[in-house]
Amino acid sequence: MFHAHVYFDLAEQAKAQRVQQKIAQQRHDVQAMFGLVPRLVGPHLKPMFEVHLADNSHGFIEWLDEHREGLSVLIHPVSGNDRYDHSEGQVLWLGDALGVNLAVLR
């Protein structure tokens, strides 16, 4: 399983909603998608929304790279070790690598 965190500034909230709507309409390979979080949560340094996917066998990552409208995206595996998953694991950034606040992760 992988998580994709799509980051946005508050001024880009409408853009983030468009990306989220495109995912909902065009991608049936996502396992779950959560609403926009217009504040900082967990280790994330910007507001974001989260998408869960089992794998990339249907090309979701490549599709998201083409449709992210310039927003930065962190994609990471889910192993149960949040610190590892968000920093050292198979971390992939689409767009600018924003980093995360590792101090809040175990």
N, C-alpha and C positions, 0 to 999 in steps of 0.2 A: 504494500500500500504506500501511496505517496500523498503528500499534502502540497498544494500550490497556494501561496499567499500572494494575492494581487494587491499591491500597495498604491495608495493615492493620497494626494494632499486634499484638504477639505475643498479647495477651489476646483478640484478635479472629480468631485463626487458624481456629477452627472456622467462623466466619461466612464467612471468605474461601473455605474449602473448600466450603461450601454454594453460594456464588455460582459457583465454578468448576465444580461438578457440574451446576448448572442450565445453564451455558453448554454443557457437553459434551453434556447430554441434549437440550436444546431448540434449540440454534443450530448449523445445519449450514453456515452461511455463513462460519465462521471458517476461516482457512487453517492456523493452528497455535495451540496453547495450551501453555504451559510450566508446570511445577509451581511450587508455592509456594516462595518464597525467603525464609526466616525470618531474614534478616540484610540489612544495607545493601549494595547493589551499585551500581556505576557512579554516576550522578548522583542516584540515588533516596534520599530522606531517610527512607524507611520500608521495611520489608519489603513485598514485592509479588509478584504473578504477572502474566505478560504474555500478551496475546492478539494475534495478527496477523490482519488482515482486508484484503481487496483494496480494498473501498470500503464505503459505507453504503447501497448500493442496496436492501438487504433490511431496513433499519431496525435494524441491530444497536445503534447508539449509543442510540437511543430506548429500545430494549428493555433495554439495560444500565442506563440511568438509572432505569428502573422496578424493576430486580431487583438492584441493587448493595447493598441492605441497609444503606444509610448510609455505605458505604465511599467514599473519594475515588478518583477515576479520572482519570488523565491520558491523553488521546488525542492523538496527533500523527502527522503524515505522516512518511514515510521518504524523504528526498531524498539521503541520503549525507552530509549535513552535520549531525552530531548536535547541535551547539550550536544551530544555527538550528532544527532540528526540535523540540527540547525547550523552546525559549524564544520565538522570534520567528515561527516558521511558523504554520500553522493550528492552534495549540494550543487544545485544548478541555478544560476541567475539568468533571467531574461531581462535585458535592459541594464540599467545601472545597479551594481551590487551595493545595496544600502547597509548591509551588515545587520546584526541583531545584538540585543543586550544579553550577553551570556551570563551576566551576574545573577539574573533571575531564574536561570535554569539549573537543574541538578545534573 
